[in-house]
């Protein structure tokens, strides 16, 4: 994340067009929020001890589904064969605004998923996890029985920023807003593609091949 942020800052120093700078500023803000909400690093000896106890290699879980009731936020994680593991191999650590899931030694791999800065506080004592066929269900007990619009504060801020960006009476802004969204949510390859397109469009425009303002 820090390297991504440094690269975005470097691109900002080179960008001259306002719209491209807006895209980069959006990504810079998003990265700064993610870095701010990262949990503090664990002491080296603790991290090394955990690493040695895990064995194999660790896979970060990015795909999940979620739902909610009046009392719980429910996160569903699909992992083939997880029900065959010993109970102690599926661990979830809760805090009032976060949780970490660790699944150890599933088919020779370890799986992790972390949610920081949850949208609203949860009850650590009332939260739990359930292992079902090919699925881990993480149950976060709400401290207050109210509807959540999303899972984390970062998601909320991102949606509000996106909504503000789309709130325009100028139809020509539609494509630019879409590009901003693609850039903000895209992976490194998507960012490189958009940056390349900007450079090429500027070069063509300077040669007079494109009469309109891309």
LUMLO-902511 format. One line per 10 residues: their letters; for each residue x, y, z of C-alpha. Coordinates in Angstrom, 2 decimals. Each point is the difference from the previous one (the first is absolute). Layout:
BEGIN
A = X,Y,Z ~ ...
END
This chain:
BEGIN
XXXXXXXXXX = 0.00,0.00,0.00 ~ 2.81,2.40,0.88 ~ 1.76,-0.68,-3.30 ~ -3.27,0.56,-1.88 ~ -0.44,3.31,1.82 ~ 3.53,1.12,-0.86 ~ -0.57,-0.82,-3.66 ~ -3.30,1.92,-0.05 ~ 1.73,3.02,1.58 ~ 2.72,-0.21,-2.64
XXXXXXXXXX = -2.62,-0.08,-2.77 ~ -1.70,3.02,1.58 ~ 3.20,2.03,-0.34 ~ 0.04,-0.80,-3.72 ~ -3.69,0.37,-0.77 ~ -1.03,3.33,-1.52 ~ -3.62,-0.56,-1.01 ~ -2.62,0.69,2.66 ~ -2.08,-3.10,-0.70 ~ 2.96,-2.32,0.20
XXXXXXXXXX = 1.08,1.69,3.23 ~ -3.51,-0.55,1.39 ~ 0.29,-3.73,-0.79 ~ 3.37,-0.18,1.71 ~ -1.18,2.01,3.02 ~ -2.92,-2.40,0.46 ~ 2.37,-2.96,-0.02 ~ 2.41,1.81,2.35 ~ -2.82,0.66,2.50 ~ -1.15,-3.63,-0.16
XXXXXXXXXX = 3.52,-1.35,0.59 ~ 0.60,2.37,2.92 ~ -3.21,-1.22,1.64 ~ 0.97,-3.65,-0.46 ~ 3.46,0.61,1.47 ~ -1.49,1.96,2.91 ~ -2.36,-2.88,0.82 ~ 2.66,-2.73,-0.10 ~ 0.50,-1.75,3.35 ~ 3.31,0.76,1.77
XXXXXXXXXX = 2.81,-2.42,-0.94 ~ 0.57,-2.88,2.37 ~ 3.34,-0.31,1.81 ~ 2.51,-1.88,-2.10 ~ 0.31,-2.93,2.40 ~ -3.78,-0.50,0.11 ~ -0.30,0.25,-3.79 ~ 2.84,-2.49,-0.49 ~ -1.54,-2.41,2.52 ~ -3.36,0.13,-1.78
XXXXXXXXXX = 1.66,-0.45,-3.37 ~ 1.98,-3.04,1.14 ~ -3.09,-1.57,1.55 ~ -2.03,0.33,-3.18 ~ 2.22,-1.75,-2.51 ~ -0.81,-0.10,-3.71 ~ -0.91,3.35,-1.52 ~ -2.81,2.42,0.72 ~ -2.75,1.07,-2.40 ~ -1.92,3.24,0.55
XXXXXXXXXX = -3.76,-0.46,-0.34 ~ -1.57,2.65,-2.23 ~ -3.30,-1.63,-0.96 ~ -2.86,-0.12,2.46 ~ -3.71,0.68,0.33 ~ -1.76,1.79,2.81 ~ -3.48,0.46,1.38 ~ -1.54,1.42,3.14 ~ -2.85,-0.46,2.42 ~ -1.14,2.35,2.74
XXXXXXXXXX = 2.64,-1.38,2.36 ~ 2.84,-1.34,-2.16 ~ 2.27,0.78,-2.93 ~ 0.68,-3.30,-1.79 ~ 3.06,-0.53,-2.21 ~ 0.09,-3.17,-2.10 ~ 3.39,-1.32,-1.16 ~ 0.10,-2.98,-2.39 ~ 2.87,-2.45,0.62 ~ -0.23,-3.52,-1.42
XXXXXXXXXX = 0.35,-2.68,2.66 ~ 0.28,2.39,2.95 ~ -2.47,-2.11,2.02 ~ 2.60,-2.81,0.13 ~ 2.50,2.08,1.99 ~ 0.39,-0.19,3.78 ~ -1.96,2.77,1.71 ~ 3.18,1.72,1.22 ~ 1.16,0.49,-3.60 ~ -2.76,2.54,-0.64
XXXXXXXXXX = 0.60,3.08,2.12 ~ -1.69,3.40,0.11 ~ 1.22,2.84,2.20 ~ -2.48,2.83,0.60 ~ 0.42,3.56,1.24 ~ -2.72,2.62,0.28 ~ 0.73,1.28,-3.52 ~ 1.82,-2.87,-1.76 ~ 0.48,-3.72,-0.41 ~ 2.66,-2.37,-1.38
XXXXXXXXXX = -0.75,-3.43,-1.45 ~ 2.77,-2.61,-0.18 ~ -0.49,-3.48,-1.47 ~ 3.08,-2.17,0.50 ~ 1.27,-2.89,-2.08 ~ -2.90,-0.42,-2.41 ~ 1.35,-2.16,-2.81 ~ 3.51,1.17,0.82 ~ -0.87,3.70,0.03 ~ -0.96,2.60,2.59
XXXXXXXXXX = -2.76,2.51,-0.70 ~ -0.43,3.43,1.59 ~ -2.53,2.80,-0.20 ~ 0.03,3.29,1.95 ~ -2.67,2.66,0.37 ~ 1.16,3.21,1.69 ~ -2.01,3.06,0.96 ~ -3.43,-1.61,-0.15 ~ -2.81,2.42,-0.70 ~ -1.44,-0.30,3.52
XXXXXXXXXX = 1.10,-1.59,3.30 ~ -0.59,-3.70,0.60 ~ -0.22,-2.05,3.18 ~ 3.15,-2.09,0.38 ~ -1.66,-2.38,2.46 ~ -3.07,-0.50,-2.16 ~ 1.91,-0.62,-3.24 ~ 1.01,-3.46,-1.20 ~ 0.74,-2.19,-2.98 ~ -1.69,-3.10,-1.38
XXXXXXXXXX = 1.51,-2.59,-2.32 ~ -2.37,-1.50,-2.54 ~ 0.53,-2.11,-3.09 ~ 2.60,1.83,-2.12 ~ -0.83,3.25,1.82 ~ 1.14,2.05,2.99 ~ -2.68,2.30,1.39 ~ 1.24,2.94,2.06 ~ -2.73,1.40,2.26 ~ 0.61,3.57,1.21
XXXXXXXXXX = -2.47,0.95,2.73 ~ -1.21,3.58,-0.43 ~ 0.18,2.19,3.07 ~ -3.09,1.83,-1.25 ~ -2.80,-1.53,-2.03 ~ 0.23,2.19,-3.08 ~ 0.56,-0.50,-3.71 ~ 3.53,0.24,-1.39 ~ 0.36,1.47,-3.49 ~ 3.43,-1.60,-0.44
XXXXXXXXXX = 2.62,-1.87,2.02 ~ 2.74,2.57,0.59 ~ 0.46,3.72,0.48 ~ 2.30,0.10,-3.05 ~ -2.77,-1.44,-2.19 ~ -2.42,2.62,1.31 ~ 2.36,2.88,-0.74 ~ 0.77,-1.42,-3.43 ~ -3.71,-0.26,-0.84 ~ -0.66,3.56,1.19
XXXXXXXXXX = 2.88,1.32,-2.08 ~ -1.23,-1.97,-3.02 ~ -3.54,1.30,0.46 ~ 1.26,3.57,0.15 ~ 2.05,-0.56,-3.15 ~ -3.04,-1.27,-1.90 ~ -2.18,2.86,1.19 ~ 0.53,2.20,-3.06 ~ -2.27,1.65,-2.51 ~ 2.68,-0.14,-2.72
XXXXXXXXXX = -0.52,-3.14,-2.14 ~ 3.58,0.22,-1.27 ~ 1.19,-0.79,3.52 ~ -1.52,-3.48,-0.14 ~ 2.91,-1.67,-1.78 ~ 2.55,1.75,2.19 ~ -1.79,-1.12,3.17 ~ -0.05,-3.56,-1.31 ~ 3.73,0.17,-0.63 ~ 0.54,1.30,3.52
XXXXXXXXXX = -1.97,-2.91,1.42 ~ 1.90,-2.52,-2.14 ~ 3.32,1.50,1.07 ~ -0.90,0.16,3.69 ~ -1.23,-3.61,0.12 ~ 2.34,-1.53,-2.58 ~ 3.12,-2.06,0.50 ~ 3.51,1.06,-1.04 ~ -0.56,-1.16,-3.58 ~ -3.19,2.09,-0.28
XXXXXXXXXX = 1.81,3.08,1.34 ~ 2.84,-0.46,-2.50 ~ -2.51,-0.38,-2.84 ~ -1.84,3.20,0.92 ~ 3.25,1.92,0.43 ~ 1.22,-1.25,-3.38 ~ -3.27,1.06,-1.64 ~ 0.37,3.49,1.47 ~ 3.54,0.35,-1.29 ~ -0.92,-1.22,-3.49
XXXXXXXXXX = -3.05,2.28,-0.20 ~ 2.11,3.00,0.97 ~ 2.61,-0.87,-2.61 ~ -2.64,-0.35,-2.73 ~ -1.71,3.21,1.08 ~ 3.29,1.92,-0.14 ~ 0.44,-1.22,-3.59 ~ -3.49,1.13,-0.90 ~ -1.33,-3.54,-0.57 ~ -2.70,0.47,2.66
XXXX = -1.89,3.30,-0.14 ~ -1.95,-0.50,3.22 ~ 1.09,0.14,3.62 ~ 0.40,-3.52,1.26
END
